Amino acid sequence: MPGPGSGQGLKDATAIVGIGQTAFAKHLDEDERTLACRAVLAALDDAGIDPGEVDALASYTMEETDEVELAKAVGLGDLTFFSKVGYGGGGSCATVAHLAAAVATGQATVGVAWRSRKRGSGPRPWTNTAVQLATPGQWTRPFGLLRPADEIAMLARRYMHEYGATRDHLFNVALACRNRANQNPAAVMYDRPLTREMYMTSRWISEPLCLFDNCLETDGALACVVVSAERARDCRGAPVYVHAAAQGLPAQHHGMVNYWTDDPLTGPAWTAARHLWKHADLTPEDVDVAQIYDAFTALIPLSLEGYGFCGRGEGGAFTEQGALEIGGRLPLNTGGGGLSEAYVHGFNLINEGVKQLRGTSTAQVPGAATCLVTAGEGVPTSALLLRN
């Protein structure tokens, strides 16, 4: 494996060597800082690395636990790199990418990325009416697009109109995620199967999105540990290499609704994908399993197209005939994803990708050697291509 300073850029220069998580639930008693500490310590234990060796941190701008609090609470060493990524779930994969860049360029040696959130028992971020709307919100909320679900519902309706996608295609996404959650004891929906009748008769959240098209609201925390490829060989946890990473913010983008572009259905995934595949030795055909951000079912067909798994307008049809199930064309969100395992701004998708490439997933894809992990589509986004 090439190490830091090898001249190979980020390609396979670093690896995820530890993952950790708390329980997931609608309500957990512990506060976000405590949950963050538990997830970080679990990830370091998985890697066999002492907290005092950590010299880099990365998380989300929406993360409530800051670096100072976390470093003191778990006993980290001197930090020489720390970053936070914006745009909610769009930042998930970028936290790992930032650490990979820091380690590959010698700015740090042991990095930890994390997300802790009490979305299940805490407030919804769009309900605060005491502050003036940011400029993007002034173009949506006064016109009735109050929640992310409303904004994505508008894109979903446009997609259905343009390409003939149906609610059955969205059901295919919801069902695949629920089936995998039914295999995962840690998933919130572990013991709650989903049927087509349940889906089709459930209440609207924002038409055409029904209850089961929307992600869970979850309390929980996750973390992972990033080191150089050279050091990874000596860690306790089996290494999963960061083969490529990318962020994407398209020109004239407007969060969620993408008002100002020529084609609002060409979202940030397309920009991130071009950069990701440009710096990879692999193509979409080489991906064995995918963990695609699923705050809403409609994001899956959009992402399948953006990342090159099918042609424009073919994302709905791609989901047919069990394509997203184990044994299908592209097994998807094998821990249950945000729709059925937990919604922690997509970080569980990163950890599930690591589990797949270690061979320890509760819904293991036989022989999985490559995994695409994506962050939120519809907002400035990021992606990782992992391999074992």
C-alpha positions in Angstrom: 0.0 0.0 0.0 1.3 3.5 -0.8 1.8 5.6 2.4 2.0 9.3 3.1 4.2 11.2 0.7 4.1 8.4 -1.9 2.9 10.8 -4.6 -0.3 8.8 -5.1 -2.5 11.4 -3.6 -5.4 10.0 -1.4 -5.7 6.7 -3.4 -5.4 3.9 -0.8 -3.1 6.0 1.3 -5.3 5.7 4.4 -7.7 3.2 5.9 -10.5 3.1 8.4 -9.4 0.8 11.1 -12.0 1.2 13.8 -15.7 1.8 14.0 -18.0 2.4 17.0 -21.6 3.2 17.7 -24.1 3.5 20.5 -27.5 2.0 20.7 -30.1 3.6 18.4 -33.6 4.6 19.7 -36.3 7.2 19.5 -35.2 8.3 22.9 -31.9 7.8 24.8 -31.4 9.2 28.2 -27.8 10.3 27.8 -26.9 13.6 26.3 -25.2 14.1 22.9 -21.7 14.6 24.4 -21.9 11.4 26.4 -23.1 9.5 23.3 -20.3 11.0 21.3 -17.7 9.9 23.8 -19.1 6.4 23.9 -19.0 6.1 20.1 -15.4 7.5 19.8 -14.1 5.2 22.6 -15.7 2.2 21.0 -14.1 3.0 17.6 -10.7 3.5 19.2 -11.1 0.2 21.1 -12.0 -1.5 17.8 -8.8 -0.2 16.3 -6.7 -1.0 19.3 -5.5 2.7 19.6 -5.1 4.6 22.8 -7.1 7.9 22.9 -3.9 9.8 23.7 -2.6 9.0 20.2 -5.5 10.8 18.4 -4.3 14.1 16.9 -7.1 14.8 14.4 -10.8 15.2 14.6 -13.6 15.8 12.0 -17.3 16.2 12.3 -20.3 18.2 11.1 -21.0 21.9 11.6 -24.3 20.8 13.0 -22.5 18.7 15.7 -23.3 20.0 19.2 -20.2 18.4 20.8 -17.1 20.5 20.0 -13.5 19.3 19.7 -12.5 20.8 23.1 -15.2 19.0 25.0 -14.6 15.7 23.3 -10.8 15.9 23.6 -11.0 16.5 27.3 -13.7 14.0 28.0 -12.0 11.0 26.3 -8.3 12.0 26.9 -7.1 12.8 23.4 -3.6 14.0 22.7 -2.4 17.3 21.2 -4.6 18.0 18.1 -2.9 19.2 15.0 -5.9 19.0 12.7 -9.6 19.5 13.2 -12.4 20.3 10.8 -16.2 20.5 10.5 -18.2 20.0 7.3 -21.5 21.8 6.6 -24.8 21.0 5.0 -26.0 18.3 7.4 -26.0 14.9 5.9 -24.1 16.1 2.9 -21.0 16.3 5.1 -20.9 12.7 6.3 -18.3 11.2 3.9 -16.4 14.4 3.8 -15.5 14.0 7.5 -13.5 10.9 6.5 -12.2 12.5 3.4 -10.8 15.4 5.5 -9.1 13.1 7.9 -7.7 11.0 5.0 -6.2 14.1 3.4 -4.7 15.2 6.8 -3.1 11.8 7.4 -1.9 11.4 3.8 -0.2 14.8 3.9 1.4 14.3 7.3 -0.8 16.8 9.2 -1.9 14.1 11.5 -1.4 10.4 12.3 -4.6 9.2 13.9 -8.0 10.8 13.0 -11.4 10.3 14.4 -14.6 11.3 12.7 -17.9 11.3 14.6 -21.6 12.3 14.6 -23.8 12.4 17.8 -27.4 13.4 17.5 -30.6 13.4 19.5 -33.0 13.9 16.6 -35.5 11.4 18.0 -36.0 13.2 21.3 -34.7 16.6 20.3 -36.0 19.5 18.3 -36.4 19.6 14.5 -33.9 22.1 13.1 -36.4 23.9 10.9 -38.9 24.7 13.7 -36.9 27.7 15.1 -38.9 30.8 14.2 -36.9 33.2 16.4 -34.2 33.8 13.8 -34.4 35.3 10.4 -34.4 32.8 7.6 -31.2 32.3 5.7 -31.3 33.4 2.1 -32.1 30.0 0.6 -35.0 29.5 3.0 -36.5 32.8 1.9 -37.1 31.2 -1.5 -38.9 28.2 -0.1 -40.5 28.5 3.3 -42.8 31.4 2.6 -44.2 29.3 -0.3 -45.0 26.3 1.8 -41.8 24.2 1.5 -41.3 24.2 5.3 -39.4 21.0 5.8 -36.8 19.0 3.9 -39.6 16.5 3.1 -41.5 19.2 1.3 -38.5 20.2 -0.8 -37.6 16.7 -1.8 -41.3 15.9 -2.5 -41.2 18.6 -5.1 -38.2 17.0 -6.8 -39.8 13.6 -6.5 -42.9 14.8 -8.3 -40.8 16.4 -11.0 -38.9 13.2 -11.4 -42.1 11.1 -11.7 -43.5 13.5 -14.2 -40.4 13.6 -16.4 -39.4 9.9 -16.3 -42.5 7.9 -15.4 -41.2 6.7 -12.0 -43.9 5.4 -9.7 -44.6 4.9 -6.0 -43.8 1.2 -6.6 -40.3 2.3 -7.4 -40.1 4.2 -4.1 -41.5 1.2 -2.3 -38.8 -0.9 -3.7 -36.3 1.3 -2.0 -38.2 1.4 1.3 -38.6 -2.4 1.3 -34.9 -3.2 0.6 -33.8 -1.0 3.5 -36.5 -2.5 5.8 -35.5 -6.1 4.8 -31.9 -5.4 5.7 -33.0 -3.8 9.0 -35.0 -6.9 9.8 -31.6 -8.8 9.8 -29.9 -6.2 12.0 -30.6 -6.4 15.7 -29.2 -2.9 16.2 -31.7 -1.4 13.8 -34.7 0.6 15.2 -36.9 -1.3 12.8 -35.4 -4.7 13.4 -38.6 -6.4 14.4 -41.0 -4.4 12.2 -41.5 -5.9 8.7 -42.9 -3.7 5.9 -45.4 -4.8 3.3 -46.6 -3.1 0.1 -50.1 -2.7 1.6 -48.6 -0.9 4.6 -46.7 1.3 2.4 -49.5 2.2 0.0 -52.0 2.9 2.7 -49.7 4.9 5.0 -50.4 8.6 5.6 -48.9 11.3 3.4 -46.0 13.3 4.9 -45.6 15.5 1.8 -47.2 14.1 -1.3 -45.9 12.0 -3.2 -43.8 11.0 -0.1 -45.6 8.9 2.4 -44.6 7.9 5.9 -42.3 5.1 4.8 -40.5 7.3 2.2 -39.1 9.4 5.1 -36.1 8.5 7.3 -36.4 7.7 11.0 -35.9 10.3 13.8 -33.2 8.8 16.0 -31.0 9.3 19.0 -27.5 7.8 18.7 -23.9 8.3 17.8 -21.2 6.8 15.6 -17.5 7.2 15.0 -14.6 5.8 12.9 -10.8 6.0 13.1 -8.5 6.8 10.1 -4.8 6.1 9.9 -2.2 5.6 7.2 -2.2 2.5 5.1 1.1 1.6 6.6 0.0 1.8 10.2 -3.3 0.1 9.4 -1.6 -3.2 8.9 -0.7 -3.2 12.6 -4.1 -2.2 14.0 -6.5 -4.5 15.8 -9.4 -3.9 13.4 -9.2 -5.2 9.8 -8.4 -2.2 7.6 -10.8 -0.8 5.0 -8.9 1.5 2.5 -10.1 4.9 1.3 -9.6 4.3 -2.4 -11.2 7.7 -3.4 -13.1 10.5 -1.9 -14.9 13.5 -3.3 -17.1 16.5 -2.4 -19.6 18.1 -4.7 -21.2 21.6 -4.9 -22.5 22.3 -8.5 -22.6 25.7 -10.0 -25.6 27.8 -9.1 -26.8 25.2 -6.6 -29.8 25.9 -4.3 -30.1 23.5 -1.5 -32.7 20.7 -1.9 -34.8 22.4 -4.6 -32.0 23.2 -7.0 -34.0 26.2 -8.4 -31.4 28.0 -10.4 -29.9 25.2 -12.6 -31.0 24.2 -16.0 -32.0 20.8 -14.7 -33.0 20.6 -11.0 -32.8 16.8 -11.1 -29.0 17.0 -11.8 -28.0 17.5 -8.2 -24.7 17.5 -6.3 -24.3 13.8 -6.7 -23.3 14.3 -10.3 -20.5 16.7 -9.4 -19.2 14.5 -6.6 -19.4 11.4 -8.9 -17.3 13.0 -11.7 -14.5 13.8 -9.2 -14.8 10.4 -7.4 -14.5 8.2 -10.5 -11.8 10.5 -12.0 -9.5 9.7 -9.1 -10.4 6.0 -8.8 -9.1 2.8 -10.5 -12.7 1.5 -10.3 -15.9 2.2 -12.2 -19.6 1.8 -11.1 -19.5 -1.7 -12.5 -16.9 -2.7 -10.0 -18.9 -1.7 -6.9 -20.1 -4.8 -5.0 -22.4 -3.0 -2.5 -23.5 0.5 -1.9 -24.5 2.6 1.1 -26.5 5.4 -0.5 -27.9 8.3 1.6 -31.6 7.7 2.1 -33.2 10.5 4.1 -35.9 10.0 1.5 -36.6 7.1 -0.8 -36.6 9.5 -3.8 -32.9 10.3 -3.3 -32.0 6.7 -4.3 -33.0 6.8 -8.0 -31.5 10.3 -8.3 -28.2 9.0 -6.7 -28.1 5.8 -8.8 -28.2 8.0 -11.9 -25.8 10.6 -10.5 -23.1 8.0 -9.6 -23.4 6.2 -12.9 -25.2 3.0 -12.1 -27.8 3.7 -14.8 -28.8 6.2 -17.4 -30.7 9.4 -17.0 -34.3 8.7 -16.0 -33.6 5.0 -15.4 -33.2 5.2 -11.6 -36.8 4.1 -10.9 -36.7 1.1 -13.2 -33.3 0.1 -11.8 -35.0 -0.8 -8.5 -37.2 -3.4 -10.1 -36.8 -7.2 -9.8 -35.0 -7.1 -6.5 -32.1 -5.1 -7.8 -31.4 -3.5 -4.4 -31.7 -6.7 -2.4 -28.9 -9.1 -1.4 -28.1 -11.0 -4.7 -29.5 -8.2 -6.8 -27.6 -5.8 -9.2 -26.6 -3.5 -6.4 -27.3 -4.5 -2.8 -28.2 -1.3 -0.9 -28.0 0.0 2.6 -27.3 -3.3 4.1 -27.7 -2.2 7.7 -31.1 -0.7 7.0 -29.9 2.8 6.2 -31.6 6.0 7.5 -35.0 4.7 6.5 -34.9 1.7 8.8 -31.7 1.4 10.9 -31.2 4.9 12.2 -30.9 8.4 11.0 -27.7 10.0 12.2 -26.9 12.2 9.3 -25.6 9.2 7.3 -22.7 8.2 9.5 -24.2 4.7 9.9 -23.7 4.2 6.2 -20.0 4.7 6.6 -19.7 2.2 9.4 -21.9 -0.3 7.5 -19.6 0.0 4.5 -16.7 -0.9 6.7 -18.6 -3.9 8.1 -19.3 -5.2 4.6 -15.7 -5.0 3.6 -14.6 -6.7 6.8 -17.2 -9.4 6.2 -19.1 -8.7 9.5 -22.4 -7.2 8.3 -25.6 -8.7 9.5 -26.6 -8.8 5.8 -23.3 -9.7 4.3 -22.8 -9.5 0.5 -20.7 -12.6 -0.4 -17.2 -11.6 -1.4 -17.8 -7.9 -1.1 -14.5 -6.1 -2.0 -15.6 -2.6 -2.9 -18.3 -0.3 -1.5 -19.6 3.1 -2.5 -20.8 5.3 0.4 -22.6 8.6 -0.4 -23.7 11.6 1.7 -26.9 13.5 1.2 -28.1 14.2 -2.3 -29.9 17.5 -2.8 -27.4 19.4 -0.7 -23.6 20.0 -1.1 -22.5 16.4 -0.8 -19.6 14.0 -0.5 -18.8 10.4 -1.3 -16.3 7.6 -0.5 -15.1 4.6 -2.5 -13.9 2.0 0.0 -12.1 -1.3 -0.7 -10.6 -4.1 1.4 
